[in-house]
Amino acid sequence: MATGLLSTMAGFAFVLVAMAAIPVLAPRVGLPVASLQAAIGTALGVLALFLGHPQVVVLAPLESLLDALLALGGEGILALFLPALLFDAALRVDSRLLVRDLAAVLLLAVVAVLVTTLFVAGGLVWWTTLPLLWALALGAIVATTDPSAVLAVFKQAGAPRRLQALVEGESLLNDAAAIVLFAAVLAFLKGTAEPQVGAVALSFALTFVGGGLLGAVIGHLASLLVARLRALPEAAVTISLAVPYVSYLTAELYLGISGVVAVVLSGLAVGRALQRRVPPALVREILSLWGQLASWAGGLIVIGATILVPVTLLPDRFVWFDLGVVVLACLAARVVVLYGLLPLLIQSGMTAPVSGPFKLAMLWGGLRGAVTIALALTLAADAELPIALRDQVGLLAFGLALFTLFVQAPSLPLLMRALGLQGLSRLDAVLKERASRAVAAHLIERVAELRATLRLDAAEPVAPTPVAVGEELPPSEADRRDRLTAAIAGITEREAERYRELFDESYVSQSAAAVLATGPMALAEALRTSGMSGLAAAAKRELRYDWRLRAALWVHRRLRWGWPLAQALALRYEIILVRRSVLIQLRRDVADELGRVTDEDAASRVDTLLAARLDAHQRALEALRVQYPDYARELETLFLRRAALRLEDDLYRELRGDGLLSGAAYADLAAQVAERARATVRVPTVDVPVDKAAMLARVPFFDRLDPRAQRRLRRSLRPGLAVPGERLIRRGEHGDAMFFIVDGAVAVQWPGGRRTLGSGDVVGEIALLTGQRRTADVVAMGYVQYLELRRSDFRRLMAGLGDLRAEVAKLALARDRERRGDPPVSRETSA
């Protein structure tokens, strides 16, 4: 037993050594990592076939390793390897873009799985004697795809990020859907479920949706913990390690739903948190860990499994014909999806357009890798199934994986070259050309200064890039457009990096960092897909009130809870303040550096764009400052305190690095700084008043009512807050409420006139009194606090309060005099 264990460990050690060499060899031979892994396993299998096992020294330990894997059984292989493979892939998907195209991704994924499964099953049933259920099992196994090769080409060719996210998301959910379908067919093969179409569809939907919900919940909770523990990287990394296995085992063991889908959704949730709420250093640590685990899992599966393929595949010439049917069926299914379903989704606006060359790349780049082989091993390791059939299905699955890795993967770069998709994108070429010129010119000056300073007797320095010092031709209109696009793309990337730095240095809260991180990505994607017009529209959306603020406003108005609105306003203020400071820095960068790598026209237009964004944020900030001056002062003081603490810590580090401060003294000073920094973590909240008595005291209208009328009116009033630009009253609508302005200003606009009203004024009472439609629009000019009186309460109070009737009559008279052009008798007016 000890010998067997040592042999298995030796096999594992050999696989690790091979996997260490593969990343070094892959770029040199131009093959994906999975292709090289399969090549190593196949080469060992060929040696075993022709030389015999005793002559192949490393084969016995590898066979021991493979036997140990098969001894895990089908469920063990799935539980051990699939969570690592799928969770790593899910972590790296841009969930923001995935959510935008979620409907298209789900349709592509589910339909692609079903089409591939049916095409493969139909072809095999027609060509071979393989039973239908076994053919369906093979179809589900080979429906899984590895998008890495296609994505590498897309990134190099400058494909839109939205298209890359579509391919990533479709492949990820494709794997999940295929595995769920495979599990259902496997249950039919074992006789634990009846093969009825309705039951299969219902079970598929329930397990898929149930697993997704469970994974989303676990992933969200884990995200909160990882973000909380960002100062303790060991704990955060350990939590990320537990998430996929907790998701998988909880779903499979206790709830009877899809553990694979749970892993995928938990990975997407954690990945979203990594992109938005976790410091970059911790993100790199977590992604590095999962990349390594996924590499080990994939290497063990691919190298171990492909050793056996030549021993069984090469001697059997009939298997090659069966394999040809599977290959053609998979390609035909991909054609149906890409040229049948995808155009319909594009026409409906559910996804971004895909050009013909990119479609061909997606067609030929549908590789099969570790997930396909893992499912085949699962089937081969299940002792409850007939050995002949499970070997036949497993062999065809291995064969298809090898075809994609040895034929499609090596020929994909050739196809890319023929389609014109290889090489730098136009934007990258522009950046390269401008950067080489700028660096070469700067380098010549610096090297000349260095030679003179050191008095070196050396030859004249030469620029590193010959094109960089040549004469630059006048740019065409297309060149100007490309340079402008490249300059804006560079600035948005720098903006995103600056937000990450601010969060990593604790200048920005988690919630604000999560929102700020998405802004530059949205700008860059809008520029790439819709040009300057799309960029301008995306810049305007930066200051749009998001769902959090709108939900908080609804809660404040309906339930009279001020805390959610206070939190939402505080978050908005922090976001605007931080973004404004970064925009100021970016304008300085444009003035100092951008002109060196682009022309003056592009730099000027970038500066104009930044100035417009800065001006819009300054206006939004002033609106908040006017309404909440004390809060603004408190928050800006907090930011300055954070900056001072960071600067103090940096100065202590410099003194320590220069040897002017002992280790013990530095540790004590750093601990004191950290203690004070902890007091600056919590962002203060805005004071949103909900005390109606205090608000009533600020409206002179109520002073003219007796105490009894005030008490009855107070019970019926609802406090509210309007944000800048919000329309309180719309002209032409039936009146359902009147408003008492407590603080702020509104613009009353009617045909031929406009008036500004502020604290203490009343609007909207005439429509309630007369039953007529609104005669004017009332729009908040800033943040406006008000008290709202609904129509039903208004009528009830009018019937019982004589003082209120008299005051409303005065307002009606003032409105009538204003319509006739006479001087108003009071400041109150109506709409």
C-alpha positions in Angstrom: 0.0 0.0 0.0 2.9 2.3 0.8 4.5 1.5 -2.5 1.2 2.4 -4.3 1.0 5.7 -2.5 4.6 6.6 -3.3 4.0 5.7 -6.9 0.9 8.0 -7.0 2.9 10.8 -5.4 5.7 10.3 -7.9 3.1 10.6 -10.7 1.7 13.8 -9.2 5.3 15.2 -8.9 5.9 14.4 -12.6 2.7 16.2 -13.6 3.8 19.3 -11.5 7.2 19.4 -13.2 5.5 19.1 -16.6 3.1 21.9 -15.8 5.9 24.1 -14.7 7.6 23.8 -18.1 4.5 24.1 -20.1 3.9 27.9 -19.6 7.5 28.5 -20.8 7.1 26.3 -23.9 3.5 27.4 -24.9 4.4 30.9 -26.2 7.4 29.5 -28.2 5.4 26.8 -30.0 2.3 28.9 -30.3 -0.1 26.4 -28.7 -2.5 26.8 -25.8 -1.5 25.3 -22.5 -4.1 22.6 -22.7 -2.7 21.5 -26.1 0.8 21.0 -24.7 -0.6 19.1 -21.7 -2.5 16.8 -24.0 0.7 16.5 -26.2 2.7 15.3 -23.2 0.1 12.8 -22.2 -0.4 11.5 -25.7 3.4 11.2 -26.3 3.7 9.1 -23.1 0.8 7.0 -24.3 2.4 6.4 -27.7 5.6 5.4 -26.1 3.7 2.9 -23.9 2.0 1.5 -27.0 5.1 0.9 -29.1 7.7 0.3 -26.4 5.7 -1.3 -23.7 5.3 -0.2 -20.1 8.6 -1.4 -18.6 10.6 0.8 -21.0 8.7 3.9 -20.1 10.0 4.8 -16.6 7.5 7.5 -15.8 4.5 5.7 -17.1 3.9 3.4 -14.0 3.7 6.4 -11.5 1.3 8.2 -13.9 -0.8 5.1 -14.2 -0.9 4.9 -10.4 -2.0 8.6 -10.4 -4.7 7.9 -13.0 -5.9 4.8 -11.0 -6.1 7.0 -7.9 -8.3 9.5 -9.8 -10.6 6.8 -11.1 -10.8 5.3 -7.6 -12.5 8.6 -6.6 -15.5 7.6 -8.7 -17.6 9.8 -10.8 -19.0 12.0 -8.0 -15.5 12.4 -6.5 -14.0 13.6 -9.7 -16.7 16.1 -10.2 -16.6 17.4 -6.7 -12.8 17.6 -6.6 -11.9 19.1 -10.0 -14.9 21.0 -11.5 -15.3 23.6 -8.7 -11.7 24.6 -9.1 -11.9 24.8 -12.9 -15.3 26.7 -13.0 -14.7 29.0 -10.1 -11.4 30.2 -11.5 -13.1 31.0 -14.8 -16.0 32.8 -13.1 -13.7 35.0 -11.1 -12.2 36.5 -14.3 -15.4 37.3 -16.1 -16.5 40.9 -16.2 -19.8 40.5 -14.4 -20.9 44.0 -15.2 -20.9 43.3 -18.9 -22.2 39.8 -18.4 -25.3 41.2 -16.6 -25.9 43.7 -19.4 -26.0 40.8 -21.9 -27.4 38.2 -19.5 -30.4 37.3 -21.6 -28.3 36.8 -24.7 -25.6 34.8 -22.8 -28.3 32.5 -21.3 -29.9 31.9 -24.6 -26.6 31.2 -26.4 -25.4 28.9 -23.6 -28.6 26.9 -23.1 -29.5 26.7 -26.8 -25.9 25.9 -27.8 -25.8 23.0 -25.3 -29.1 21.6 -26.5 -28.2 22.0 -30.2 -24.8 20.4 -29.8 -26.2 17.5 -27.7 -29.0 16.8 -30.3 -26.7 17.0 -33.3 -24.1 14.7 -31.8 -26.7 12.2 -30.5 -28.5 12.2 -33.9 -25.3 11.7 -35.8 -24.1 8.8 -33.7 -27.5 7.1 -33.6 -27.6 7.3 -37.4 -24.0 6.2 -38.0 -23.3 3.8 -35.1 -25.2 1.3 -32.9 -24.7 3.4 -29.8 -28.0 3.7 -27.8 -29.8 7.0 -27.7 -29.2 7.8 -24.1 -25.5 7.0 -24.4 -25.3 9.3 -27.5 -27.1 12.0 -25.5 -24.6 11.6 -22.7 -21.7 12.0 -25.1 -23.4 15.1 -26.7 -23.7 16.7 -23.2 -20.0 16.0 -22.5 -18.7 17.5 -25.7 -21.0 20.5 -25.4 -18.6 22.1 -23.0 -16.1 24.6 -24.6 -12.9 26.3 -23.7 -12.8 29.9 -24.9 -9.2 30.7 -24.0 -7.8 30.5 -27.5 -10.6 32.6 -29.0 -10.4 35.2 -26.3 -6.6 35.5 -26.7 -7.2 36.3 -30.4 -10.0 38.7 -29.6 -7.9 40.7 -27.2 -5.0 40.9 -29.6 -7.3 42.0 -32.4 -8.9 44.7 -30.3 -12.4 43.1 -30.3 -15.0 45.1 -28.3 -14.9 44.2 -24.6 -18.6 43.5 -24.7 -18.0 40.8 -27.3 -15.2 39.3 -25.2 -17.5 39.2 -22.2 -20.2 37.6 -24.3 -17.8 34.8 -25.3 -16.6 34.3 -21.7 -20.1 34.3 -20.2 -21.5 32.0 -22.9 -18.7 29.5 -22.4 -19.0 29.6 -18.6 -22.8 29.1 -18.5 -22.5 26.7 -21.4 -20.3 24.5 -19.2 -22.8 24.8 -16.4 -25.8 23.9 -18.5 -24.0 21.0 -20.2 -23.0 19.5 -16.8 -26.6 19.8 -15.5 -27.8 18.1 -18.7 -25.1 15.4 -18.3 -26.1 14.7 -14.7 -29.7 14.3 -15.8 -28.8 11.8 -18.6 -26.5 10.0 -16.3 -29.4 9.5 -13.9 -31.4 8.0 -16.7 -28.6 5.6 -17.6 -28.4 4.4 -14.0 -32.2 4.0 -13.8 -32.7 6.5 -11.0 -35.0 8.7 -13.1 -37.5 8.2 -15.9 -36.5 9.7 -19.3 -39.5 11.9 -19.9 -39.1 15.1 -21.8 -41.4 17.2 -19.5 -39.7 15.9 -16.4 -36.3 16.5 -17.8 -37.1 20.1 -18.7 -38.6 20.8 -15.3 -35.7 19.2 -13.5 -33.2 21.1 -15.6 -34.9 24.4 -14.9 -35.3 23.8 -11.1 -31.8 22.6 -10.6 -30.3 25.4 -12.8 -32.3 28.2 -11.1 -31.9 26.7 -7.6 -28.2 26.3 -8.0 -27.9 29.9 -9.3 -29.8 31.4 -6.4 -27.8 29.4 -3.8 -24.5 30.4 -5.5 -25.5 34.0 -5.6 -26.3 34.1 -1.9 -23.1 32.3 -0.8 -21.0 34.4 -3.2 -22.5 37.6 -1.9 -21.9 36.7 1.7 -18.4 35.6 0.9 -17.8 38.9 -0.9 -18.8 40.9 2.2 -16.4 38.8 4.3 -13.5 39.1 1.8 -14.0 42.9 1.6 -14.2 43.1 5.4 -11.0 41.1 5.9 -8.9 42.9 3.2 -6.4 43.8 6.0 -6.0 40.1 6.7 -5.1 38.6 3.3 -4.6 35.0 4.7 -8.2 34.9 6.0 -9.6 36.5 2.8 -7.7 34.0 0.6 -8.9 31.1 2.8 -12.5 32.2 2.5 -12.2 32.4 -1.3 -10.8 28.8 -1.2 -13.8 27.6 0.7 -16.5 29.3 -1.4 -16.8 26.9 -4.4 -16.7 23.8 -2.4 -19.2 25.0 0.1 -21.5 26.0 -2.8 -21.0 22.7 -4.6 -21.4 20.4 -1.6 -24.4 22.3 -0.1 -26.2 22.2 -3.4 -25.5 18.5 -4.1 -25.6 17.0 -0.7 -28.4 18.9 1.1 -30.6 20.6 -1.5 -30.5 18.4 -4.5 -29.8 21.2 -6.9 -27.0 21.9 -9.3 -23.7 22.3 -7.5 -22.0 23.3 -10.7 -24.3 26.3 -11.3 -23.9 27.3 -7.7 -20.1 27.3 -8.1 -20.4 29.5 -11.3 -22.7 32.1 -9.6 -20.7 32.2 -6.4 -17.6 32.8 -8.6 -19.3 35.6 -10.5 -20.4 37.2 -7.2 -16.9 37.0 -5.7 -15.3 38.1 -8.9 -17.5 41.2 -8.9 -16.4 42.0 -5.4 -12.8 41.6 -6.4 -13.2 44.1 -9.3 -14.9 46.7 -7.1 -14.3 46.3 -3.4 -11.0 44.5 -2.8 -7.5 46.2 -2.9 -5.5 45.3 -6.0 -2.8 43.5 -4.1 -5.3 41.1 -2.5 -7.0 40.6 -5.9 -3.7 39.5 -7.4 -3.1 37.1 -4.5 -6.6 35.5 -4.8 -6.5 35.3 -8.6 -2.9 33.9 -8.5 -4.0 31.2 -6.1 -7.0 30.1 -8.1 -5.1 30.3 -11.4 -2.6 27.8 -9.9 -5.3 25.5 -8.5 -7.1 25.5 -11.9 -3.8 24.8 -13.6 -3.1 21.9 -11.4 -6.6 20.5 -11.8 -6.5 20.9 -15.6 -3.0 19.4 -15.8 -3.9 16.3 -13.7 -7.0 15.6 -15.8 -5.6 16.2 -19.2 -2.1 14.6 -18.8 -3.4 11.7 -16.8 -6.4 10.9 -19.2 -4.6 11.4 -22.5 -2.0 8.7 -21.6 -4.7 6.1 -22.2 -6.1 7.4 -25.5 -3.4 6.2 -27.9 -3.5 2.7 -26.4 -7.1 2.4 -27.4 -7.6 5.0 -30.1 -4.8 4.1 -32.5 -5.4 0.4 -33.0 -9.1 0.8 -33.6 -9.6 2.2 -37.1 -13.4 2.2 -36.8 -13.2 4.7 -33.9 -11.8 7.2 -36.3 -15.0 7.2 -38.4 -17.2 7.6 -35.3 -14.9 10.4 -34.2 -15.3 12.1 -37.6 -19.1 12.1 -37.1 -18.8 13.7 -33.7 -16.4 16.4 -35.1 -18.8 17.3 -38.0 -21.8 17.3 -35.6 -20.1 19.7 -33.2 -19.1 22.1 -36.1 -22.6 21.9 -37.6 -24.2 22.8 -34.2 -21.8 25.7 -33.8 -22.8 27.0 -37.3 -26.5 26.9 -36.4 -25.8 28.8 -33.2 -23.5 31.5 -34.7 -25.3 32.0 -38.0 -28.8 31.2 -36.9 -29.4 32.3 -33.3 -26.8 35.0 -32.8 -28.0 37.2 -35.7 -31.5 37.1 -34.2 -30.1 38.3 -30.9 -28.2 41.1 -32.6 -31.2 42.3 -34.5 -33.2 42.4 -31.2 -30.5 44.5 -29.6 -29.8 41.9 -27.0 -26.1 41.8 -27.8 -23.4 43.6 -29.6 -22.9 43.1 -33.4 -20.3 40.4 -34.3 -18.4 40.7 -37.6 -17.9 37.9 -40.0 -14.3 37.3 -39.2 -15.0 37.1 -35.5 -17.8 34.6 -36.1 -15.4 32.4 -38.0 -12.9 32.6 -35.2 -15.7 31.6 -32.7 -16.7 28.7 -34.9 -13.2 27.2 -35.3 -12.0 28.2 -31.8 -14.6 26.1 -29.9 -11.9 24.0 -28.2 -12.6 21.2 -25.7 -10.3 20.9 -22.7 -10.2 19.9 -19.0 -13.9 20.1 -18.3 -14.8 17.8 -21.3 -12.1 15.3 -20.2 -13.3 15.5 -16.5 -16.8 14.6 -17.5 -15.5 11.7 -19.6 -13.5 10.5 -16.7 -16.6 10.8 -14.5 -18.4 8.4 -16.9 -15.4 6.1 -17.1 -15.1 5.9 -13.4 -18.7 4.9 -12.7 -18.7 1.2 -12.0 -22.5 1.0 -12.2 -22.5 1.4 -16.0 -21.6 -1.2 -18.7 -17.8 -1.0 -19.2 -18.0 -1.4 -23.0 -20.4 1.5 -23.5 -18.7 3.9 -21.1 -15.3 3.2 -22.6 -16.7 3.9 -26.1 -18.3 7.2 -25.0 -15.2 8.2 -23.0 -12.9 7.4 -25.9 -14.9 9.5 -28.4 -14.9 12.4 -25.9 -11.2 12.2 -25.5 -10.8 11.9 -29.2 -12.8 15.1 -29.8 -10.8 17.0 -27.2 -7.6 15.9 -28.8 -8.8 16.9 -32.3 -9.6 20.4 -31.0 -6.3 20.7 -29.2 -4.1 19.3 -31.9 -5.9 20.4 -35.1 -8.1 23.4 -34.3 -5.8 25.2 -31.8 -2.6 25.1 -34.0 -4.5 26.2 -37.1 -6.4 29.0 -35.3 -3.5 31.5 -35.7 -3.3 30.7 -39.4 -7.0 31.4 -39.7 -6.6 34.7 -37.8 -3.9 35.8 -40.1 -6.0 35.0 -43.2 -8.9 36.9 -41.7 -6.8 39.9 -40.8 -7.4 39.6 -37.1 -3.8 39.0 -36.0 -1.4 41.8 -34.9 -2.1 45.0 -33.1 -5.5 46.7 -33.3 -5.6 50.1 -35.0 -5.8 51.8 -31.6 -2.8 49.8 -30.2 -0.8 50.6 -33.4 -1.5 54.3 -32.9 -0.4 54.1 -29.3 2.7 52.2 -30.2 3.8 54.6 -32.9 3.2 57.7 -30.8 4.8 56.2 -27.7 7.9 55.1 -29.6 8.4 58.6 -31.0 8.0 60.3 -27.6 10.3 57.8 -25.8 13.0 58.0 -28.5 13.1 61.8 -28.5 13.2 61.9 -24.7 15.8 59.1 -24.5 18.2 60.9 -26.9 18.1 64.0 -24.7 18.6 62.1 -21.5 21.4 59.9 -22.8 23.2 63.0 -24.2 22.9 64.7 -20.8 24.2 61.5 -19.1 27.2 61.3 -21.4 28.0 65.0 -20.8 27.6 64.7 -17.0 29.8 61.6 -16.7 32.2 62.9 -19.3 32.0 59.6 -21.2 33.9 59.1 -24.5 31.2 57.2 -26.2 29.5 57.2 -29.6 26.4 59.3 -30.3 23.4 57.5 -28.7 20.9 56.0 -31.1 17.2 55.8 -30.6 16.0 52.3 -29.8 13.2 52.3 -32.4 14.2 53.5 -35.9 10.7 54.7 -36.8 10.6 56.9 -33.7 13.1 59.5 -35.0 11.9 59.7 -38.5 10.0 62.6 -39.9 6.3 62.4 -38.9 3.9 62.9 -41.9 0.8 65.1 -41.5 -2.0 63.0 -40.0 -5.1 62.2 -42.0 -8.6 62.6 -40.6 -8.7 58.9 -39.7 -5.3 59.2 -37.9 -6.6 62.1 -35.9 -9.7 60.2 -34.9 -7.6 57.2 -33.9 -5.2 59.3 -31.9 -8.1 60.9 -30.1 -9.7 57.6 -29.3 -6.3 56.2 -28.1 -5.7 59.2 -25.9 -9.1 59.0 -24.3 -8.7 55.2 -23.8 -5.4 55.8 -22.0 -6.9 58.5 -19.8 -9.8 56.3 -18.7 -7.4 53.5 -17.9 -5.4 55.9 -15.8 -8.5 57.1 -14.1 -9.5 53.5 -13.2 -6.0 52.8 -11.8 -6.2 56.0 -9.7 -9.4 54.9 -8.1 -7.9 51.5 -7.3 -4.9 53.2 -5.7 -7.2 55.5 -3.6 -9.1 52.5 -2.3 -5.9 50.5 -1.6 -4.7 53.5 0.4 -8.0 53.7 2.4 -8.9 57.1 1.0 -12.2 55.8 -0.4 -14.9 53.6 1.3 -15.8 50.2 -0.1 -19.2 51.3 -1.4 -17.8 54.3 -3.2 -14.9 52.3 -4.7 -17.4 49.8 -6.1 -19.2 52.5 -8.0 -16.1 54.5 -9.0 -14.5 51.4 -10.5 -17.3 50.9 -13.0 -17.2 54.4 -14.4 -14.0 54.4 -16.5 -14.9 50.9 -17.8 -18.3 52.2 -19.0 -16.6 55.2 -20.6 -14.0 53.1 -22.4 -16.7 50.6 -23.7 -19.0 53.4 -24.9 -16.0 55.0 -26.8 -15.1 51.7 -28.3 -18.6 50.8 -29.4 -20.3 54.1 -30.1 -17.5 56.6 -30.6 -17.5 60.2 -29.3 -21.3 60.4 -29.1 -21.5 57.3 -27.0 -18.7 58.7 -24.8 -20.6 61.9 -24.2 -23.8 60.0 -23.3 -21.8 57.8 -20.9 -20.2 60.9 -19.2 -23.7 62.3 -18.6 -24.8 59.1 -17.0 -22.1 59.4 -14.4 -24.2 61.8 -12.4 -27.5 60.1 -13.0 -29.3 59.1 -9.8 -28.8 55.4 -9.4 -31.2 52.8 -8.1 -29.9 53.0 -4.5 -30.8 56.7 -4.2 -34.2 56.3 -6.0 -35.1 53.4 -3.7 -34.0 55.4 -0.7 -36.2 58.3 -1.8 -39.1 56.0 -2.2 -38.6 54.6 1.3 -38.2 58.1 2.7 -41.4 59.3 1.1 -43.6 56.3 1.7 -42.3 54.9 5.0 -40.7 58.1 6.5 -37.4 56.4 7.1 -34.5 58.8 6.8 -31.5 56.5 7.3 -31.4 54.8 3.9 -31.6 58.2 2.2 -28.9 59.6 4.4 -26.6 56.7 3.5 -27.4 57.1 -0.2 -26.7 60.9 -0.2 -23.5 60.4 1.8 -22.3 57.8 -0.8 -23.2 60.2 -3.7 -21.3 63.0 -2.1 -18.2 60.9 -1.5 -18.3 59.6 -5.1 -18.6 63.1 -6.6 -15.9 64.5 -4.3 -13.4 61.7 -5.1 -14.2 61.7 -8.9 -13.7 65.5 -9.0 -10.3 65.3 -7.3 -9.2 62.6 -9.8 -10.4 64.6 -12.7 -8.4 67.6 -11.5 -5.3 65.3 -11.4 -6.1 63.9 -14.9 -6.2 67.4 -16.4 -2.7 68.1 -14.9 -1.5 64.8 -16.5 -2.9 65.8 -19.8 -1.0 69.1 -19.6 2.2 67.5 -18.5 2.4 64.1 -20.3 -0.3 63.4 -22.8 1.1 65.9 -25.4 4.2 63.7 -25.6 2.4 60.7 -26.9 -0.3 62.3 -29.0 -0.8 65.5 -31.0 -1.9 68.8 -29.6 -5.3 68.6 -31.1 -6.1 65.2 -29.4 -4.6 66.5 -26.1 -6.8 69.6 -26.3 -10.0 67.7 -27.0 -9.2 65.3 -24.1 -8.7 68.3 -21.9 -12.0 69.7 -23.1 -13.8 66.5 -22.3 -12.2 66.3 -18.8 -13.1 70.0 -18.2 -16.8 69.3 -19.1 -16.9 66.3 -16.7 -15.2 68.3 -14.0 -17.6 71.2 -14.4 -20.6 68.9 -14.2 -19.2 67.3 -11.0 -18.5 70.7 -9.5 -22.1 71.8 -10.1 -23.4 68.6 -8.5 -21.0 69.1 -5.6 -22.2 72.7 -5.0 -25.8 71.5 -5.0 -25.0 69.2 -2.1 -22.9 71.8 -0.3 -25.7 74.3 -0.5 -28.2 71.9 1.0 -25.9 70.2 3.5 -23.0 72.6 4.3 -22.2 71.0 7.7 -22.0 67.6 6.2 -19.9 68.8 3.3 -17.4 70.4 5.7 -17.2 67.2 7.9 -16.6 64.9 4.9 -14.0 67.1 3.3 -12.2 67.4 6.6 -12.3 63.6 6.9 -10.6 63.3 3.4 -7.9 65.8 4.4 -7.3 63.9 7.6 -7.0 60.6 5.7 -4.5 62.3 3.3 -2.5 63.7 6.2 -2.3 60.2 7.9 -1.2 58.6 4.7 1.5 61.3 4.2 2.6 60.9 7.8 3.0 57.1 7.3 5.0 57.6 4.1 7.4 60.1 5.8 8.0 57.6 8.6 8.7 54.9 6.0 11.2 57.2 4.3 13.0 57.9 7.6 13.1 54.2 8.3 14.4 53.4 4.8 17.2 56.1 5.2 18.3 54.5 8.5 17.3 57.6 10.5 14.6 55.7 12.5 15.0 52.4 14.4 12.8 49.5 13.7 11.2 49.7 17.2 10.6 53.4 16.9 9.1 53.0 13.5 6.8 50.2 14.6 5.5 52.3 17.5 4.9 55.3 15.3 3.2 53.2 12.6 0.9 51.7 15.2 -0.2 55.1 16.3 -0.9 56.2 12.8 -2.9 53.0 12.2 -4.9 53.6 15.3 -5.8 57.1 14.2 -6.6 55.9 10.7 -9.1 53.4 12.0 -11.2 56.4 13.3 -11.4 57.7 9.7 -12.8 54.5 8.1 -16.5 55.3 8.8 -18.0 57.9 6.5 -20.4 60.3 8.3 -24.0 60.3 7.1 -26.2 63.1 6.0 -28.8 64.4 8.4 -32.1 64.0 6.6 -34.8 65.5 8.7 -38.0 63.5 9.3 -39.2 65.5 12.3 -42.4 67.2 11.0 -42.7 69.6 13.9 -39.3 71.1 13.1 -40.1 71.2 9.4 -43.5 72.9 10.0 -41.7 75.6 12.0 -39.8 76.6 8.8 -43.0 77.2 6.7 -44.7 80.6 7.5 -48.0 79.3 6.1 -48.6 77.2 9.2 -48.1 80.1 11.6 -51.5 81.5 10.4 -53.3 78.4 11.6 -54.5 77.8 15.1 -52.8 75.0 17.2 -55.7 72.5 16.6 -55.4 72.9 12.9 -51.7 72.6 13.0 -51.9 69.3 14.9 -54.4 67.8 12.5 -52.4 69.0 9.5 -49.2 67.7 10.9 -50.6 64.2 11.1 -51.4 64.2 7.4 -48.2 65.6 6.1 -45.4 63.5 4.6 -41.8 64.7 4.6 -39.9 64.2 1.4 -36.7 65.2 -0.5 -36.4 66.0 -4.2 -33.1 65.8 -6.0 -31.9 68.4 -8.5 -33.8 68.2 -11.7 -36.6 66.1 -10.3 -40.1 67.2 -11.4 -42.5 67.5 -8.5 -45.4 68.7 -10.6 -46.0 68.1 -14.3 -48.1 70.4 -16.4 -51.3 68.8 -17.7 -51.6 66.1 -15.0 -54.4 65.8 -12.5 -53.3 67.1 -9.2 -52.9 64.5 -6.4 -50.9 66.5 -3.9 -49.7 69.9 -2.8 -46.2 70.7 -1.5 -44.9 73.0 1.3 -41.2 73.9 0.5 -39.2 73.6 3.7 -35.7 74.1 2.3 -34.3 74.6 -1.2 -35.7 76.2 -4.3 -38.0 75.1 -7.2 -38.6 76.6 -10.6 -42.3 77.1 -11.6 -42.6 77.2 -15.4 -45.7 77.9 -17.4 -46.2 79.0 -21.0 -44.8 82.5 -21.2 -43.5 82.7 -17.6 -41.2 81.3 -15.0 -40.8 82.0 -11.3 -38.5 80.7 -8.6 -39.9 79.7 -5.2 -38.0 78.8 -2.1 -38.3 78.0 1.6 -41.7 78.7 3.0 -43.6 78.7 -0.3 -46.5 76.5 -1.3 -47.2 74.9 -4.7 -49.8 72.7 -6.1 -52.9 73.6 -4.0 -55.0 75.1 -6.8 -55.3 71.9 -8.8 -56.5 70.1 -5.6 -59.0 72.9 -4.8 -60.5 73.2 -8.3 -60.0 69.7 -9.7 -58.4 71.2 -12.8 -55.3 69.9 -14.5 -51.9 71.3 -13.5 -51.1 74.6 -15.2 -47.3 74.6 -14.7 -44.3 72.4 -14.2 -42.5 72.5 -10.9 -38.8 71.4 -11.0 -36.4 71.1 -8.1 -33.4 73.5 -8.7 -31.3 71.8 -6.0 -32.0 69.4 -3.2 -35.4 70.4 -1.9 -37.0 69.3 1.4 -40.7 69.5 1.4 -43.9 68.4 3.2 -46.5 66.7 1.0 -50.3 66.8 1.6 -52.2 64.2 -0.5 -55.5 64.9 -2.2 -57.6 62.7 0.2 -56.1 64.3 3.3 -56.6 67.7 1.7 -60.3 67.3 1.1 -60.8 65.9 4.6 -59.0 68.7 6.3 -60.8 71.3 4.1 -64.1 70.0 5.3 -63.2 70.4 9.0 -60.8 73.3 9.3 -62.1 76.8 8.6 -58.7 78.4 9.0 -57.2 76.1 6.4 -60.0 77.0 3.9 -59.4 80.7 4.4 -55.7 80.4 3.8 -56.1 78.3 0.7 -58.6 80.9 -0.6 -55.9 83.5 -0.2 -53.5 81.4 -2.2 -56.1 81.0 -4.9 -56.7 84.8 -5.0 -52.9 85.4 -5.3 -52.7 82.9 -8.2 -55.6 84.6 -10.0 -54.0 88.0 -9.6 -50.7 86.6 -11.0 -52.5 85.3 -14.1 -54.0 88.7 -14.7 -50.6 90.3 -14.3 -51.4 92.1 -11.1 -48.9 92.2 -8.3 -49.2 89.2 -6.0 -50.5 89.8 -2.6 -48.1 87.3 -1.0 -45.1 85.2 -1.9 -47.1 82.0 -2.1 -48.1 80.8 -5.5 -49.5 77.6 -7.0 -49.4 75.2 -9.9 
